[in-house]
C-alpha cells in the first residue's frame, strides 16, 4: 500500500473520529447504532481499514451529521486516486518500473489505451525504447540502467501474443512524426507498428490529423479491465480506481475511437509518416 494512500486513509479516520466525538458518542455507542462490531469502528478511525461509500453514509447519519456524507465520500474518492512520484519510483533506475508493468499486464485481460505523443511501450522496438529511456533518465537525473530497462520493457510485450488478451490501442497521428530518435530508428519503429496490424489480440487505431473530433486529443491514459486507469504526467503517475473516473476515461476513449483509422487506413497513415523521414 502506498504511503500517500495510507496517509489519506488515516486522515479520513481522524475526520470520522471527530464526527463521532462531536456527537458525544463513544465508539461502542456508534457501533451499536450502526449494528457493527466495535472493532470496525476502531479500524476505520485508525486508518486500518478502507471505508466504503455506504459505510461513510451510515456513519454520517448515525453521528447526526448527514450533511457531512458528501465530504466524506469526496475524501474516499481522493484515496482511490493514488499518486506515485516519478522521482521516487526512478530513484534506483527504470528497471523496477518496467518490471512492475510486466506484472500489471500479466494480471489484465483487456486493455484500452491512448497515447498522444509517443509510441506505446507495448509496441516499441528496443532501439526506440532505448532513446526514450535515455532521454527520461537525463531529464529525471535518475540512474541509467538502460539495458536492463529495455529488456524489461520488451518482456512486457510477450502478452501481445497470448490469445486470451485484448489490446485496443489508439495513437494520435502526431506521435508517428515525433522524432525522439534518429530517422532510421523511427523508420524501424513505424515498420513495427505496421507489423502489428492484423494480430488477433491487437486493435490498433490511428487518430488522424484533420479528423472531426468531439474533444481535443488530451493526454495519454490506459484502462485496465475497465477497473482502473493509469495516467502519466511529467512528474507523477496516477492510478484512478473510482467508478466515476473509469467511466469518464472510457467515454474519452470512445470519442477518440470514433474518428480513428484502422486496418488499411491506419497502414496508409503510418506509411505516410515513414515516407516523410529523410533516410538518405
C-alpha positions in Angstrom: 0.0 0.0 0.0 1.4 3.4 -1.0 2.4 5.9 1.8 0.2 8.5 0.1 -2.8 6.2 0.2 -2.3 5.2 3.8 -1.8 8.9 4.9 -5.1 9.7 3.2 -6.8 6.8 4.9 -5.6 7.9 8.3 -6.7 11.5 7.6 -10.2 10.2 6.8 -10.2 8.2 10.0 -9.4 11.4 12.0 -12.4 13.1 10.5 -14.6 10.1 11.3 -13.5 10.2 14.9 -14.2 14.0 15.0 -17.8 13.4 13.9 -18.3 10.7 16.5 -16.9 12.8 19.4 -18.8 15.9 18.3 -21.9 13.8 18.6 -20.9 12.9 22.1 -20.7 9.2 21.3 -18.3 6.5 22.4 -17.0 4.0 19.9 -19.3 1.3 21.3 -22.3 3.6 21.1 -21.7 4.3 17.4 -21.1 0.7 16.7 -24.4 -0.2 18.4 -26.3 2.4 16.3 -24.8 1.0 13.1 -25.1 -2.6 14.0 -21.3 -3.1 13.6 -18.6 -4.7 15.6 -16.7 -2.3 17.8 -13.5 -3.3 16.1 -14.8 -2.0 12.7 -15.3 1.5 14.2 -11.8 1.3 15.6 -10.2 0.1 12.4 -11.9 2.9 10.3 -10.9 5.6 12.8 -7.3 4.4 12.9 -6.8 4.0 9.2 -6.6 0.3 9.4 -9.5 -0.4 7.0 -10.8 1.4 3.9 -14.4 2.5 4.3 -17.0 2.1 1.6 -19.3 4.9 0.4 -22.1 3.1 2.2 -20.1 3.0 5.4 -19.5 6.7 5.2 -23.1 7.5 4.5 -24.2 5.4 7.5 -21.5 6.9 9.8 -22.6 10.5 9.0 -26.3 9.7 9.7 -25.5 7.8 12.9 -23.4 10.7 14.1 -26.3 13.1 13.4 -24.4 14.9 10.6 -25.9 13.6 7.4 -24.8 16.7 5.5 -21.2 15.5 6.0 -21.7 12.4 3.9 -20.7 14.2 0.7 -17.4 15.5 2.1 -16.6 12.0 3.5 -17.3 10.4 0.1 -15.1 13.1 -1.6 -12.3 12.1 0.7 -12.8 8.5 -0.2 -12.6 9.3 -4.0 -9.3 11.1 -3.2 -8.0 7.8 -1.7 -8.9 6.0 -4.9 -6.6 8.3 -6.9 -3.2 7.0 -6.0 -0.2 9.2 -7.0 3.3 7.9 -7.4 6.1 10.4 -7.8 8.4 9.5 -10.8 11.4 10.9 -8.8 10.7 8.3 -6.0 10.0 5.5 -8.5 13.1 6.1 -10.5 15.4 6.6 -7.6 17.1 3.3 -8.4 16.6 3.4 -12.2 13.9 2.4 -14.7 14.1 -1.4 -14.5 11.9 -1.6 -11.4 9.1 0.4 -13.0 9.2 -1.7 -16.2 9.1 -4.9 -14.2 6.1 -3.6 -12.3 4.3 -3.0 -15.6 5.1 -6.6 -16.7 3.1 -7.7 -13.6 0.3 -5.2 -14.3 -0.2 -6.6 -17.8 0.0 -10.2 -16.7 -3.0 -9.7 -14.4 -5.0 -7.9 -17.1 -7.2 -9.4 -19.8 -8.5 -6.3 -21.6 -6.6 -3.0 -22.1 -7.8 0.2 -23.7 -5.1 2.7 -24.2 -4.4 6.0 -25.9 -1.1 7.9 -26.5 -0.9 11.4 -27.9 2.9 12.0 -28.1 4.8 8.7 -28.1 4.5 5.1 -29.5 3.2 3.0 -26.6 5.7 0.9 -24.7 3.8 -2.3 -25.7 4.7 -1.6 -29.3 8.2 -0.1 -29.1 11.3 -1.5 -30.7 14.3 -1.9 -28.4 16.1 0.9 -30.2 13.2 3.4 -29.9 12.7 2.4 -26.2 16.4 2.9 -25.5 16.3 6.5 -26.8 13.2 7.3 -24.7 14.7 5.8 -21.6 18.0 7.6 -22.0 16.1 11.0 -22.5 14.0 10.3 -19.4 16.9 9.3 -17.2 18.7 12.6 -18.2 15.5 14.6 -17.5 14.8 13.0 -14.1 18.5 12.7 -13.2 18.0 9.1 -12.3 20.4 6.1 -12.5 21.0 4.8 -16.0 20.1 1.1 -16.1 19.1 1.4 -19.7 20.0 -2.1 -20.9 18.0 -3.8 -18.0 15.1 -1.4 -18.5 14.9 -2.1 -22.3 15.0 -5.8 -21.6 12.1 -5.5 -19.1 10.1 -3.4 -21.5 10.5 -6.0 -24.2 9.5 -8.7 -21.7 6.2 -6.8 -21.2 5.4 -7.3 -24.9 5.1 -11.0 -24.6 1.4 -10.5 -23.5 0.6 -9.3 -27.0 0.8 -12.9 -28.2 -1.3 -14.5 -25.6 -4.7 -15.4 -27.1 -6.9 -14.7 -24.1 -5.9 -11.0 -24.0 -7.2 -7.9 -26.0 -5.3 -4.7 -26.5 -7.4 -1.8 -28.1 -4.9 1.0 -28.6 -5.3 4.4 -30.1 -2.4 6.6 -31.2 -2.6 10.3 -32.2 -1.1 10.7 -35.6 1.4 13.3 -34.2 3.2 10.5 -32.3 4.1 9.0 -35.7 6.0 12.1 -36.5 7.6 13.0 -33.2 11.4 12.4 -33.7 12.7 11.4 -30.3 15.3 9.2 -32.0 17.3 9.1 -35.3 15.4 8.8 -38.5 16.5 5.2 -39.1 15.3 4.2 -35.6 12.0 5.9 -36.2 11.6 4.1 -39.6 12.1 0.7 -37.8 9.6 1.7 -35.2 7.0 2.6 -37.8 7.6 -0.7 -39.6 7.0 -2.4 -36.2 3.6 -0.7 -36.0 2.6 -1.9 -39.4 3.5 -5.4 -38.4 1.1 -5.3 -35.5 -1.9 -4.6 -37.8 -3.9 -7.8 -38.1 -2.6 -9.5 -35.0 -5.6 -11.1 -33.4 -5.0 -9.7 -29.9 -4.4 -6.1 -31.1 -6.8 -3.5 -32.3 -4.7 -0.6 -33.5 -6.3 2.8 -34.4 -4.6 6.0 -35.5 -6.4 9.2 -34.7 -5.5 11.3 -37.9 -4.8 14.9 -38.3 -7.8 16.8 -39.6 -10.5 14.4 -38.4 -13.6 15.9 -36.8 -13.3 15.3 -33.0 -15.7 15.7 -30.1 -12.8 16.7 -27.8 -9.1 17.6 -28.0 -6.5 14.8 -28.1 -5.8 15.2 -24.3 -3.1 13.2 -22.6 -2.3 9.5 -22.7 -4.0 7.0 -20.5 -4.6 3.3 -20.1 -7.7 1.5 -18.8 -7.1 -2.0 -17.3 -10.0 -4.4 -17.3 -12.5 -1.4 -17.0 -11.5 -1.3 -13.3 -8.6 1.2 -13.1 -6.9 3.9 -15.2 -3.2 4.8 -15.2 -2.3 8.3 -16.3 1.2 9.6 -16.6 2.3 13.2 -16.2 5.9 14.5 -16.3 6.4 14.1 -12.6 3.7 11.7 -11.4 1.9 8.5 -12.2 -1.8 8.4 -11.2 -3.8 5.3 -10.6 -7.6 6.0 -10.7 -9.9 3.4 -9.4 -13.3 5.1 -8.7 -16.1 4.0 -11.0 -16.7 7.6 -12.0 -13.1 8.1 -13.2 -13.0 4.8 -15.1 -16.3 5.6 -16.8 -15.1 9.1 -17.7 -11.9 7.9 -19.3 -13.9 5.2 -21.1 -16.1 7.9 -22.6 -13.0 9.9 -23.7 -11.5 6.7 -25.4 -14.8 6.0 -27.1 -15.0 9.5 -28.6 -11.4 9.4 -29.8 -12.1 6.0 -31.3 -15.0 7.3 -33.4 -12.5 9.2 -35.6 -9.7 6.6 -35.6 -8.4 4.9 -38.7 -7.9 1.2 -38.6 -6.7 -1.6 -40.9 -5.6 -0.4 -44.4 -6.3 3.3 -43.5 -4.1 3.1 -40.4 -1.4 1.4 -42.6 -1.5 4.3 -45.0 -1.1 6.9 -42.2 1.9 5.0 -40.8 3.4 4.7 -44.3 2.9 8.4 -44.9 4.9 9.2 -41.7 7.6 6.8 -42.7 7.9 8.3 -46.2 8.4 11.8 -44.6 11.6 10.6 -43.0 14.9 11.6 -44.6 16.8 8.3 -44.8 19.5 9.5 -47.2 
